[in-house]
Every structure is written in C-alpha cells, then in structure tokens.
Amino acid sequence: MAPDNLAILVYSTAPNELVAEKIAKSLVKSNLAACINIIPQMTSIYRWEEKIERASECALLIKTTTNHYPAIEKSITEQHPYDCPAIITLPVSNGYPPFLQWIKNETQLDASDSTKS
C-alpha cells in the first residue's frame, strides 16, 4: 500500500470525449483530482475475448494523491461504459514543489463531507 497523500498520476481511457469530460468534471468537482488532462483521438490496439480489436479512445491523465485512489477507481468504474476500464497509477518520484503542493491543496476534502472519500 502506498503512503498517504503523495502525488500520483492516474492514467485511464474513455471511449470518447463526452465520457472523458463527464469523468473528469466529476473527479475535480469532488476534490478527488486537482487537474485532468484529456488527450483526444488516440488509437488503441488490444486483445479482447480472443480477438485483436482497434478502437478510438481518449486518455485521461489525472493528477491526485495516493489517499484518493480508491475513490477515483470507484468513481471511474461507476461512470465508465467498459467492463474492464484501464485504470493505473504512476508514482510521482519528483516534481516542481509548488505544483506538487497545489495538487495536495486542491484535493483536500471538506472534513464535513465524509461521502466524498
């Protein structure tokens, strides 16, 4: 288990920009993510159910902290149309200190709202 409140990058994909924006707005509005970059129109080649598939997707780069990952995973899986959405975390081993602090500041949950985490 990762230490609490360290900056991480969560990578996910969505089938289109509409789904990507819905997920992104939800995560930022709930303070689970500081910022999400949506990279539109990438092509994914993958094996699914014994067939090689090709699909257009969007990538989501989610800046957050380790303590929010469980809630982010839950939120994405609840909103995502895929049976098995791509959701992985990448540790942030270093970065511009004011930016890393901004991520922590922006992902502070309101202590009075325990339903967000």
ROSE-762750 format. One record per residue: x, y, z of N, C-alpha, C, O in turn. Coordinates in nm, 3 decimals. Atoms other than C-alpha are relative to their C-alpha. Last residue first. Layout:
REM ROSE-762750
{atom {X, Y, Z}, {X, Y, Z}, {X, Y, Z}, {X, Y, Z}};
...
REM end
This chain:
REM ROSE-762750
{atom {-0.116, 0.089, 0.002}, {-1.393, 0.973, 0.010}, {-0.039, -0.144, 0.011}, {0.048, -0.231, 0.010}};
{atom {-0.086, -0.019, 0.116}, {-1.665, 1.216, -0.092}, {0.116, -0.098, -0.005}, {0.171, -0.121, -0.113}};
{atom {0.048, 0.081, 0.112}, {-1.937, 1.094, 0.145}, {0.092, 0.010, -0.121}, {0.077, -0.067, -0.215}};
{atom {-0.066, 0.131, -0.001}, {-1.744, 1.219, 0.452}, {-0.046, -0.087, -0.116}, {0.009, -0.196, -0.134}};
{atom {0.064, 0.083, 0.100}, {-1.845, 1.579, 0.385}, {0.073, -0.133, -0.012}, {0.165, -0.146, -0.093}};
{atom {0.140, 0.021, -0.037}, {-1.774, 1.785, 0.699}, {-0.072, -0.091, -0.101}, {-0.185, -0.132, -0.076}};
{atom {0.010, 0.094, -0.114}, {-1.399, 1.744, 0.656}, {-0.144, -0.029, 0.038}, {-0.173, -0.134, 0.095}};
{atom {0.070, -0.071, -0.107}, {-1.419, 1.912, 0.315}, {-0.025, -0.101, 0.112}, {-0.094, -0.201, 0.093}};
{atom {0.145, 0.021, -0.011}, {-1.176, 1.712, 0.108}, {-0.054, 0.081, 0.116}, {0.014, 0.100, 0.217}};
{atom {0.044, 0.003, -0.139}, {-0.832, 1.849, 0.027}, {-0.152, -0.017, 0.001}, {-0.223, 0.062, -0.062}};
{atom {0.068, 0.126, -0.027}, {-0.755, 1.759, -0.333}, {-0.035, -0.016, 0.148}, {-0.064, -0.127, 0.194}};
{atom {0.124, 0.011, 0.078}, {-0.674, 2.110, -0.449}, {-0.077, -0.129, 0.028}, {-0.194, -0.139, -0.007}};
{atom {0.097, -0.102, -0.042}, {-0.420, 2.167, -0.173}, {-0.134, -0.018, -0.069}, {-0.239, -0.007, -0.006}};
{atom {0.047, 0.033, -0.135}, {-0.237, 1.838, -0.237}, {-0.107, 0.098, 0.048}, {-0.207, 0.057, 0.106}};
{atom {0.080, 0.123, 0.010}, {-0.217, 1.905, -0.611}, {-0.057, -0.037, 0.136}, {-0.176, -0.067, 0.148}};
{atom {0.129, -0.039, 0.058}, {-0.102, 2.263, -0.541}, {-0.091, -0.123, -0.014}, {-0.210, -0.115, 0.017}};
{atom {0.079, -0.054, -0.110}, {0.173, 2.127, -0.316}, {-0.138, 0.041, -0.047}, {-0.237, 0.022, 0.024}};
{atom {0.038, 0.114, -0.083}, {0.300, 1.913, -0.603}, {-0.083, 0.045, 0.119}, {-0.177, -0.024, 0.159}};
{atom {0.104, 0.074, 0.072}, {0.295, 2.220, -0.828}, {-0.048, -0.119, 0.081}, {-0.169, -0.144, 0.089}};
{atom {0.126, -0.074, -0.007}, {0.483, 2.434, -0.574}, {-0.115, -0.072, -0.072}, {-0.230, -0.064, -0.029}};
{atom {0.066, 0.000, -0.131}, {0.743, 2.154, -0.532}, {-0.129, 0.084, 0.007}, {-0.227, 0.037, 0.065}};
{atom {-0.010, -0.138, -0.044}, {0.818, 2.111, -0.906}, {-0.077, 0.014, 0.131}, {-0.199, 0.000, 0.131}};
{atom {0.075, -0.101, 0.073}, {0.839, 1.737, -0.943}, {0.022, 0.137, 0.059}, {0.085, 0.151, 0.163}};
{atom {-0.056, -0.133, -0.015}, {0.989, 1.412, -0.822}, {-0.086, 0.097, -0.079}, {-0.162, 0.056, -0.166}};
{atom {-0.121, 0.009, -0.081}, {0.903, 1.046, -0.780}, {0.063, 0.136, 0.025}, {0.141, 0.151, 0.119}};
{atom {-0.072, -0.123, 0.033}, {0.544, 1.082, -0.896}, {0.122, 0.002, 0.091}, {0.110, 0.029, 0.210}};
{atom {-0.052, -0.082, -0.110}, {0.411, 0.728, -0.884}, {0.069, 0.125, -0.054}, {0.129, 0.122, -0.162}};
{atom {-0.143, -0.017, 0.022}, {0.206, 0.604, -1.178}, {0.051, 0.088, 0.113}, {-0.001, 0.197, 0.135}};
{atom {-0.067, -0.114, -0.063}, {-0.139, 0.471, -1.111}, {0.148, -0.003, -0.033}, {0.209, -0.109, -0.048}};
{atom {-0.127, 0.032, -0.065}, {-0.345, 0.252, -1.339}, {0.056, 0.125, 0.066}, {0.025, 0.237, 0.025}};
{atom {-0.023, -0.092, -0.112}, {-0.705, 0.248, -1.458}, {0.129, -0.045, 0.067}, {0.134, -0.151, 0.129}};
{atom {-0.142, -0.017, -0.036}, {-0.790, 0.093, -1.795}, {0.008, 0.104, 0.112}, {-0.035, 0.218, 0.095}};
{atom {-0.071, -0.122, 0.041}, {-1.161, 0.013, -1.796}, {0.146, -0.001, 0.045}, {0.181, -0.057, 0.148}};
{atom {-0.131, 0.004, -0.064}, {-1.278, -0.351, -1.771}, {0.079, 0.125, -0.042}, {0.169, 0.116, -0.126}};
{atom {0.000, 0.104, -0.104}, {-1.648, -0.385, -1.849}, {0.129, 0.003, 0.081}, {0.129, -0.025, 0.200}};
{atom {-0.075, 0.122, 0.025}, {-1.636, -0.054, -2.039}, {-0.017, -0.098, 0.116}, {-0.034, -0.057, 0.231}};
{atom {0.078, 0.101, 0.071}, {-1.918, 0.205, -2.009}, {0.074, -0.132, -0.024}, {0.010, -0.231, -0.059}};
{atom {-0.061, 0.046, 0.124}, {-1.745, 0.403, -1.735}, {-0.083, -0.105, -0.070}, {-0.138, -0.194, -0.004}};
{atom {0.040, -0.085, 0.112}, {-1.934, 0.602, -1.471}, {0.040, -0.054, -0.137}, {-0.009, -0.006, -0.239}};
{atom {0.145, -0.025, -0.003}, {-1.931, 0.351, -1.184}, {-0.048, 0.079, -0.121}, {-0.161, 0.062, -0.165}};
{atom {0.069, 0.124, 0.035}, {-1.583, 0.223, -1.275}, {-0.152, 0.016, 0.002}, {-0.222, -0.050, -0.075}};
{atom {-0.019, 0.032, 0.141}, {-1.444, 0.577, -1.281}, {-0.080, -0.125, -0.038}, {-0.151, -0.125, -0.138}};
{atom {0.071, -0.096, 0.082}, {-1.596, 0.673, -0.947}, {0.012, -0.032, -0.149}, {-0.087, -0.027, -0.222}};
{atom {0.144, 0.026, -0.015}, {-1.478, 0.356, -0.772}, {-0.081, 0.093, -0.091}, {-0.174, 0.048, -0.157}};
{atom {0.029, 0.127, 0.067}, {-1.124, 0.394, -0.905}, {-0.150, -0.030, 0.004}, {-0.208, -0.069, -0.098}};
{atom {-0.010, -0.026, 0.144}, {-1.119, 0.758, -0.800}, {-0.032, -0.126, -0.079}, {-0.108, -0.122, -0.176}};
{atom {0.121, -0.071, 0.039}, {-1.247, 0.671, -0.451}, {0.000, 0.032, -0.150}, {-0.105, 0.029, -0.214}};
{atom {0.117, 0.089, -0.008}, {-0.975, 0.407, -0.406}, {-0.130, 0.068, -0.045}, {-0.211, 0.007, -0.115}};
{atom {0.011, 0.102, 0.105}, {-0.706, 0.643, -0.546}, {-0.122, -0.092, 0.015}, {-0.192, -0.112, -0.084}};
{atom {0.125, -0.010, 0.076}, {-0.781, 0.939, -0.318}, {-0.017, -0.112, -0.103}, {-0.124, -0.125, -0.163}};
{atom {0.115, 0.027, -0.087}, {-0.520, 0.861, -0.049}, {-0.133, 0.007, -0.075}, {-0.234, -0.043, -0.025}};
{atom {0.020, 0.143, -0.025}, {-0.249, 0.831, -0.314}, {-0.125, -0.029, 0.084}, {-0.192, -0.129, 0.062}};
{atom {-0.086, 0.054, -0.105}, {-0.282, 1.190, -0.430}, {-0.039, -0.144, 0.031}, {-0.150, -0.187, 0.000}};
{atom {0.066, 0.018, -0.128}, {-0.419, 1.344, -0.749}, {0.102, -0.046, 0.104}, {0.222, -0.033, 0.084}};
{atom {-0.095, -0.038, -0.105}, {-0.330, 1.445, -1.103}, {-0.072, -0.001, 0.134}, {-0.171, 0.071, 0.153}};
{atom {0.065, -0.051, -0.121}, {-0.543, 1.251, -1.352}, {0.105, 0.028, 0.106}, {0.173, -0.063, 0.152}};
{atom {-0.115, -0.008, -0.090}, {-0.413, 1.196, -1.704}, {-0.048, 0.075, 0.123}, {-0.068, 0.196, 0.119}};
{atom {0.016, -0.092, -0.112}, {-0.715, 1.083, -1.908}, {0.125, -0.009, 0.087}, {0.163, -0.118, 0.129}};
{atom {-0.076, 0.029, -0.122}, {-0.662, 0.928, -2.249}, {-0.032, 0.105, 0.104}, {-0.051, 0.222, 0.072}};
{atom {-0.063, -0.119, -0.059}, {-0.928, 0.939, -2.520}, {0.078, -0.048, 0.122}, {0.038, -0.143, 0.189}};
{atom {0.020, -0.030, -0.141}, {-1.024, 0.640, -2.732}, {0.062, 0.135, 0.033}, {0.132, 0.195, -0.048}};
{atom {-0.037, -0.138, -0.029}, {-1.062, 0.521, -3.089}, {-0.033, 0.027, 0.145}, {-0.141, -0.009, 0.192}};
{atom {0.103, -0.096, -0.044}, {-1.077, 0.145, -3.109}, {0.061, 0.139, 0.012}, {0.179, 0.155, 0.041}};
{atom {-0.050, -0.136, 0.025}, {-0.897, -0.148, -3.271}, {-0.112, 0.095, 0.039}, {-0.226, 0.078, -0.002}};
{atom {0.096, -0.109, 0.019}, {-0.951, -0.506, -3.153}, {0.074, 0.130, -0.029}, {0.191, 0.146, 0.006}};
{atom {-0.073, -0.125, 0.003}, {-0.747, -0.826, -3.183}, {-0.100, 0.110, -0.037}, {-0.166, 0.103, -0.141}};
{atom {-0.008, -0.071, 0.128}, {-0.979, -1.109, -3.088}, {0.086, 0.125, 0.015}, {0.086, 0.189, 0.120}};
{atom {-0.070, 0.077, 0.103}, {-0.956, -1.373, -2.812}, {0.006, 0.066, -0.138}, {0.044, 0.001, -0.235}};
{atom {0.078, 0.120, 0.028}, {-1.211, -1.201, -2.586}, {0.053, -0.073, -0.124}, {-0.022, -0.107, -0.216}};
{atom {0.116, 0.011, -0.088}, {-1.027, -0.870, -2.601}, {-0.082, -0.118, -0.046}, {-0.123, -0.125, -0.162}};
{atom {0.069, 0.128, 0.012}, {-0.678, -0.821, -2.745}, {-0.115, 0.000, 0.101}, {-0.095, 0.034, 0.218}};
{atom {-0.003, 0.087, -0.117}, {-0.566, -0.462, -2.787}, {-0.070, -0.132, -0.030}, {-0.147, -0.143, -0.126}};
{atom {0.002, 0.135, 0.056}, {-0.497, -0.186, -3.038}, {0.018, -0.095, 0.118}, {0.114, -0.082, 0.194}};
{atom {-0.043, 0.109, -0.087}, {-0.583, 0.163, -2.915}, {-0.014, -0.132, -0.076}, {-0.117, -0.159, -0.139}};
{atom {0.042, 0.132, 0.046}, {-0.599, 0.468, -3.140}, {0.057, -0.105, 0.093}, {0.176, -0.103, 0.124}};
{atom {-0.111, 0.093, 0.014}, {-0.583, 0.814, -2.988}, {-0.057, -0.134, -0.046}, {-0.176, -0.161, -0.027}};
{atom {-0.026, 0.068, 0.127}, {-0.840, 1.078, -3.054}, {0.130, -0.077, -0.007}, {0.215, -0.049, -0.092}};
{atom {0.100, 0.059, 0.088}, {-0.845, 1.308, -2.755}, {0.060, -0.080, -0.116}, {0.178, -0.064, -0.150}};
{atom {-0.070, 0.006, 0.127}, {-0.594, 1.365, -2.475}, {-0.093, -0.071, -0.098}, {-0.112, -0.193, -0.088}};
{atom {0.066, 0.093, 0.091}, {-0.790, 1.474, -2.171}, {0.073, 0.009, -0.133}, {0.081, 0.115, -0.194}};
{atom {-0.021, -0.027, 0.141}, {-0.578, 1.631, -1.899}, {-0.072, -0.108, -0.080}, {-0.062, -0.226, -0.050}};
{atom {0.002, 0.117, 0.088}, {-0.722, 1.610, -1.550}, {0.021, 0.048, -0.143}, {-0.053, 0.133, -0.192}};
{atom {0.005, -0.034, 0.142}, {-0.648, 1.853, -1.270}, {-0.002, -0.129, -0.080}, {0.059, -0.228, -0.040}};
{atom {-0.031, -0.143, 0.014}, {-0.658, 1.859, -0.890}, {-0.020, 0.045, -0.144}, {-0.068, 0.156, -0.168}};
{atom {-0.110, -0.028, 0.092}, {-0.835, 1.526, -0.853}, {0.021, 0.150, -0.009}, {-0.075, 0.227, -0.003}};
{atom {-0.080, 0.122, 0.006}, {-1.058, 1.385, -0.578}, {0.120, 0.016, -0.092}, {0.218, -0.058, -0.081}};
{atom {-0.134, -0.021, -0.058}, {-1.187, 1.733, -0.499}, {0.083, -0.128, 0.006}, {0.178, -0.136, 0.084}};
{atom {0.000, 0.066, -0.132}, {-1.548, 1.624, -0.574}, {0.134, 0.011, 0.072}, {0.152, -0.050, 0.177}};
{atom {0.105, -0.060, -0.084}, {-1.576, 1.876, -0.859}, {-0.001, -0.058, 0.141}, {-0.028, 0.014, 0.237}};
{atom {-0.049, -0.131, -0.044}, {-1.240, 1.760, -0.999}, {-0.104, 0.066, 0.092}, {-0.067, 0.124, 0.194}};
{atom {-0.114, 0.016, -0.090}, {-1.346, 1.394, -1.008}, {0.053, 0.133, 0.051}, {0.090, 0.145, 0.168}};
{atom {0.044, 0.061, -0.125}, {-1.693, 1.461, -1.152}, {0.115, -0.009, 0.100}, {0.097, 0.022, 0.218}};
{atom {0.074, -0.101, -0.077}, {-1.561, 1.702, -1.413}, {-0.044, -0.055, 0.135}, {-0.037, 0.014, 0.236}};
{atom {-0.092, -0.104, -0.046}, {-1.303, 1.448, -1.532}, {-0.072, 0.103, 0.087}, {-0.024, 0.136, 0.195}};
{atom {-0.084, 0.056, -0.107}, {-1.548, 1.155, -1.551}, {0.088, 0.109, 0.060}, {0.098, 0.122, 0.182}};
{atom {0.091, 0.031, -0.111}, {-1.802, 1.356, -1.752}, {0.080, -0.052, 0.120}, {0.059, -0.009, 0.233}};
{atom {0.032, -0.125, -0.069}, {-1.523, 1.502, -1.968}, {-0.093, -0.023, 0.118}, {-0.080, 0.044, 0.221}};
{atom {-0.120, -0.048, -0.067}, {-1.389, 1.155, -2.056}, {-0.029, 0.128, 0.079}, {0.014, 0.141, 0.194}};
{atom {-0.019, 0.083, -0.119}, {-1.738, 1.024, -2.133}, {0.120, 0.050, 0.080}, {0.115, 0.058, 0.202}};
{atom {0.116, -0.022, -0.086}, {-1.805, 1.313, -2.374}, {0.013, -0.078, 0.131}, {-0.008, -0.023, 0.239}};
{atom {-0.021, -0.119, -0.082}, {-1.451, 1.297, -2.515}, {-0.117, 0.028, 0.094}, {-0.097, 0.081, 0.204}};
{atom {0.017, -0.126, 0.073}, {-1.491, 0.939, -2.637}, {0.016, 0.118, 0.096}, {0.025, 0.099, 0.217}};
{atom {0.031, 0.025, 0.141}, {-1.434, 0.573, -2.547}, {-0.016, 0.127, -0.084}, {-0.006, 0.123, -0.206}};
{atom {0.145, -0.008, 0.018}, {-1.253, 0.659, -2.224}, {-0.030, -0.016, -0.149}, {0.056, 0.011, -0.232}};
{atom {0.047, -0.029, 0.135}, {-0.902, 0.584, -2.102}, {-0.152, 0.007, 0.001}, {-0.218, -0.041, 0.094}};
{atom {0.118, 0.075, 0.038}, {-0.728, 0.593, -1.767}, {-0.034, 0.035, -0.144}, {0.024, 0.127, -0.202}};
{atom {0.025, 0.007, 0.143}, {-0.398, 0.700, -1.621}, {-0.124, -0.083, -0.023}, {-0.140, -0.190, 0.034}};
{atom {0.086, 0.113, 0.035}, {-0.370, 0.806, -1.258}, {-0.028, 0.010, -0.149}, {-0.070, 0.114, -0.198}};
{atom {0.069, -0.021, 0.127}, {-0.073, 1.028, -1.179}, {-0.082, -0.125, -0.026}, {-0.027, -0.235, -0.030}};
{atom {-0.004, 0.108, 0.099}, {0.037, 1.029, -0.818}, {-0.068, 0.049, -0.127}, {-0.143, 0.147, -0.127}};
{atom {0.051, -0.026, 0.135}, {0.121, 1.290, -0.555}, {0.016, -0.125, -0.086}, {0.118, -0.193, -0.082}};
{atom {-0.108, -0.028, 0.093}, {0.172, 1.156, -0.203}, {-0.060, 0.020, -0.138}, {-0.160, -0.043, -0.172}};
{atom {-0.011, -0.139, 0.043}, {-0.117, 1.192, 0.042}, {0.125, 0.033, -0.080}, {0.171, 0.147, -0.077}};
{atom {0.108, -0.096, 0.021}, {-0.095, 0.860, 0.218}, {0.049, 0.134, -0.051}, {0.158, 0.180, -0.016}};
{atom {0.019, -0.098, -0.109}, {0.190, 0.613, 0.172}, {-0.110, 0.100, -0.035}, {-0.132, 0.131, -0.153}};
{atom {-0.078, -0.123, 0.014}, {0.129, 0.346, -0.095}, {-0.023, 0.092, 0.121}, {-0.132, 0.093, 0.179}};
{atom {0.084, -0.118, 0.000}, {0.000, 0.000, 0.000}, {0.089, 0.124, 0.000}, {0.189, 0.131, 0.072}};
REM end
